[in-house]
């Protein structure tokens, strides 16, 4: 597309844009995201937190923004992944493997995320995120994941699309 991009609205973290007939959202200031797949002894680490756009809690893989503060705008994605995993779940990773860049909803959002696989996990705290996040950590047996997600869905909890991969594999 060769049409000019119009900034419709810009905030600290997101920017609404228009290009021709397309309206979409992007991250402001080059912010990126890291998502962490953490499997420990046949269990996957998931987080549950209230998501304002959904108006309800959502079950997700641990994740966080990369370079979201002025003092760390050049932050390495793998360092952010290690930090976010520990902040959110209370588990520290001995190894972190970059599994590539992915797009979650490319028809509406230009944001990508880098998926990391965490290994050598050690529980070092209760997790729960930083001030104001109020994250609940779930360590779910892979064999019970389908039933766990079905129960959460029945309770009205949102389920992040990335978890669909587990359901398709099982």
N, C-alpha and C positions, 0 to 999 in steps of 0.2 A: 504494500500500500504506500503510495507516495503522497498522500494527503497530509496536511499539517496536523499536529497533535494540539488540541485545545485543552488547557487545564481548566476544568470546571470548578474544582475546589481542592485545596491542599491543606492538610493538617500535618501534625508532627510525625505521624506514622503511616498515613495513607494519602493517596492523591487520586481523585476522580478525574478521568480523562475522556475526551471524545476525539475520535479519528474517523471522519466521514460519518457513517451511520452507526459506528460502533461506540458504545460507552463501556468503559471498563475501569478497574481500580488497579493501582500499582502501589508498591511500597515507596515511601518517601525516602530521600537521602541515601539511596543505595542499600537500604536495610535488606538483609536476607534472612532465611530461616534454616534451622537445623532440626531434624526429626531423628529420634533415636529408637532403634529396635534393640531392646535389651531382653535377652532370654537367658534365664538362670536355672539350671537343673530342671529343665522341662516346664518352666513357668515363664510367662511373659509379664513384664512390668507395664502396667497401664496407669494412666492418671485420669481422674474425674474432676472437672471443675465447671463452674458456672460460666457460660458463654453468653454475653450480652446480645450478640446478633441473633442467637437462637431463642433467647429468653428462658433457657433451662440448662441443666448440667449436660455435659458431653463426655463420653469415654473416648480417650485418645491415646496414641503413643506419646511418650514424653517429647517435648519440643520446646523451642524457644527462638527468639530473635537473635540474629548475629549483627553486631555493630549498631545496636539500637541506641546507644548513648554517645554523646559527643566525644567523650574521652576514649571510646573504644571503637570508633567507626571503621578502623582497619583490622578488627578482630578476625582471627582465623576461625573458620567454621568448625574445625575439629576441636579446638579449645572451647568454643561455645557449647558444643555438643556434650563434652565432658562436664562442663560447669552446669548446664541445664539438667542433665541426668541426675547429678547429685543434689541440686537444689530442689528438684521436683519429687524425686523418688527416695532420696537418702542413700542411693547406691553409687559407689565409686567404680569406674571402669578402669581396668588395667590396660586394655587395648581398645582402640576405636578404629573401625574400618569404614572408609568412604565408599558407599555403594552407588554414588552418582546423584545427579540433579534430576528432579521431577517437578511436574506442574500439576497442581491439584484441581484447578477448574479453569483451563486455558481459554474458555469462551467468555469469561467474565473477569478474571483476575490474572494479571501478568506475573504475580509472585511465583517464585519457584522455591523449592526447599532441597537441601542436600540431606539424603538419608544416610545415617551412620548405623553400623552394627557394633554394639558394645560387647566386650568380652571380659572375662576375669572379674566378675562383679563381686564387690564386698559391701555389705550393709554398714554404713558409717553414721547414719542418723535416721530420723523419722521421715525426712523429706517434707513435703507440703508446700514447697515454693517459698518465695520471698514475701515480704509484707504485702498483704492485700490479695494474694493469689488464692489462698484457702483450697489447696489441692488435696484430694484424697488419693492415696496410692492403693492400687490393687495389684497383687501378685497372684496371677491366675494360671492354673495348670492348663497347658495347651490342650489336653484332652477334654477339659471342661469349658473351654473358651466359648464355644457355640452356645451352650446353655447359659453361661454367664451373660453374654451379650443379649440373648433373647430375653432374659429376665430383666436386664436394665432397660431394654427397649419397651417391654411391657409396663415398666414403671414410669415411662415417659422420658427417659434419658436419651439424649441424642447419641448417635454412634458415628464417629469419624469414618469417612470413606476408606481410609487407609487400612482399616481393620477388615475390610471385605476380602483382602488377600488371604488372611487367615481362614476365613470361612470357606473360600473357594478351594483352598489347599486341603481342608479337613474333610 
